[in-house]
Amino acid sequence: MRRFAVGDIHGAYKALKEVLIASNFNYDTDKLISVGDTADGWPDVSECFDELLKIKNLVYVMGNHDDWLRNWFNFNSTLPIWTSQGGNATLKNYRDRIKEEGAEFIEPHKKLLDEAPYYYITEDNKCFIHGGYNWHYDIADQSGYDLSWNRHLFATACMWQEWNEKDKPLIIAKHFDEVFIGHTSTCRSHPDMLPVHVSNVWNIDQGAGWEGKLTLIDIDTHEYWQSTLVKKLYPYIKGR
């Protein structure tokens, strides 16, 4: 089994298909860990969930945008903070499909999000979180809100990288061998749009929800595959 992680997809189904094909991903034998935020942005959110659910060994970690979508599934909640941050595209996608084929297709998507954890730790102590965590405390004691929204872990890791010799980096996420996160897009801070590795943290959100690329990474070899710039895949559509 090869093991992969994918960053924030944000409705970019075309980008998701590109990286899965480029990596020769095997839907039956390989493992994919999503660090969340499949929802909101580009117009194919439900198609992205359909594709992910074809993967036999899928682990799905909750993102903050996914949390908003889950609240719509369960409570019909359409808070302005959600709809203004890509939620309108998600609503249109789901409502259009409901009109065409009924609402039954939503049930597996809802089940996936209802059961999604806010973090996942592998047997070899690699941790996957959407946002980050407070490294001063055990991750199990932290709220889902904090884990899906935290940006301090990545910001501090970047500062430590600047302040210390690169051949002797300080280990910020001391509980784990490696931590893989999304949430904080790096497509503007790191215009090469490559995965960002600082301390023992990997940020694999290269801005697929904006003008950047979707990243899929092999968590054991650190080989990675990236999509075409997503704005080129959806040239006449505004993302988030």
N, C-alpha and C positions, 0 to 999 in steps of 0.2 A: 504494500500500500504506500503510495506517495501521499504526502500531506501538504495541503495548500491553504493559504489564507487570501481573502479578497477584501479590498477596501470598499469605501462607500459607493454603491452602484447608482443610487439616486435615479432610478427609472431608465437607465441607459442600457436597454436590452441588447442593442447592437454591439455595444462595447463588451458586455458580458460574454456574448457569443464569440467575439473575436479572441478574447484571452483564453477562453476554454479550448477553442480549436487550436490556437497557437501552441498551447502547452501540451497538446495531446491528452487532455484530461479524460480519464476513464470514469464514466458515471457509475459504474458498478463496483470498482475496486479502489479508486482513489478517495481521499477524504478532503472535504472542503470546509473550512471554518470561515464564516462570514463575520466580520466585526461590526455588522449592522448598517443601518440606513440604506436599505434598498428603496425605501419610500422617498417620494418628493423630488421634483426637479424635471427630468425628461419624461416623455409621455407614455412610457411603457412599463410602469411599475408592476401591474398585475402579471404581465408577460415575464418579467424578471423573476417574480415569485414562482410562477409556473415552472420556469427553467430550473431554478434552485431545487424545487421539490422533486425533480427527476433524479437528483443525486442521492444514491443510496446512503452514503456516509456523510451526511450534511450536519454540521453543527452551526446553529444560528444564534448569535449574540445580539441582544437588544440594543438598538440605537435610539437616540432621542426622537428622530423623525418617525421611526417605527412605532414608538410609544404613542405618538399623536395618531397614527393610522389605527393602531389597536383601539384607541379610545373612540374613534369613529365607528369601527366595527362593533364595539360593545355598547356604546352609549350615544351614538350619532353625534358626537362632539365635533364641532367645527370652529374651534377657537381661532380668532384672527391671527395670533402668533403662528399658528400652523398654516392656515391658508395663504398667508403672505410670504411664507418661506418654502414655497413649492407644493404646498398641500392642494392648491387649486388644480394643479396638473394631475395629481393623484386622484382627486375626486372625479374629475372629468373622465379619466381612464376607466375607473371602476363603474361609474354611472353609464358610460357608453356601452361597456360590455354587458352590464345588467340588462339594458334595453334590448340588446341583440340576443343574448343567450340565457337570461335569467340569472339569479343570484347564487346558484349552487356552487359555482366555481370559487366563491369567496371562502367557503368553509375550510379548505386546507390552508389557506393563507391565514385565516383567523386562528386556527389551531396552532400553526407554527409560531405566531407572535404570542399567543396566550401562554405557550409553554417555553418561550425563549428565556434563557438565563441572562443576567447582566454581565456575567464573566464566565470564562471557561478555562480550565487548567488541564493541560495534557499530563500523561503519566510521567513524562520527562521534564516537567516543571516549566513549561512554556505557558504564558498567560495571554489571553485574548480578551480585550475590553474595548468598548466603543470609544470612550473618552479618555479615561485614565483612572488613577486611584491615588489616595493619600498614602504615601509610602511609610508614614510614621505609624500606621495602624494596620491591623490585619484586614485584608480585603473583604473577608466574610462579614465584618462588622460595619461595612459601609453601605449606604443606601443606593438603590437603583438610580435615583436621580443623580447622585454624585458621580457614579460610575459612568453614566452615559453623557454627562455634561463636562466632566473635569478636563481642563486644558493645562492645568498647572504642572502636571507630570511632564508633559512634552516640552513646555516652555522652560522649565527648570533644567531638563536634560540638555536642551540646546545651549543654555547659558553655561552649564558645566563643561560642555564641549569646547566652548570658546576660552574658558578660564584655565583649563588644564591641558597638559601635554596630551596630544592625541594618541600617543602610544601607551599612556597610562590613564585611561579614562576612569573617572569615578563611576561606581555602579549605583544608579539612583533607585531602581526598582529592586530593592535588596531581597525581596521575598522570592524572586523568580530568576531563572536563568536568562530568559528573554521575555519581553512583553511586546505584543503586536496591538497597535491601536489604529483608529481612524479619526473621524470627527473634526480634526483640525487640518483643513486643506493646506497643502504645501505648494500648490501650483504657482503662487505669487511670491512666497518667501524663498522658494527654491525653483527658479525658472527652468532648470534642466528637467524638472518634473520626474526625477528619479525617486524611488523609495528613500526615505530619510532614516539613517541609522545613527542615533546618538545615545551615548552610554549603552545600556542594554535594552533600549527601546527602539522599535521599528514603527515608523509612521507610514502606513500604506494607503493614505488618502491623498492622492495626487490630483484632486480637483475634478473628478468625473462629474460631479454635480454642477460644475461651473463650466469653465472653458478648458479644463485639463484632461487628464487621461485616467483610465481605470487600470489599477495594478492588481495582478495575481502573482503571488510569491510562493515558492516552495520553502516551507518553513525549516527544512533540514539542510538544504544546500544553499539557500538564499538566491537561487536563480529566479528571475522574475520575467514576466511578460506584461506588456502594456498595450492598451488599445490605441487606435487612432485618436487624435484630439476629438473629444466627444462633440464639440460644437461643429466639427466637420461631418460627423455622422448624422447630425440633426441640423442641417444648415439653415433651415427656414423656421426654426422653432427656438423660442427663448427658454433657457433652462431656468434655474432658480433665480 
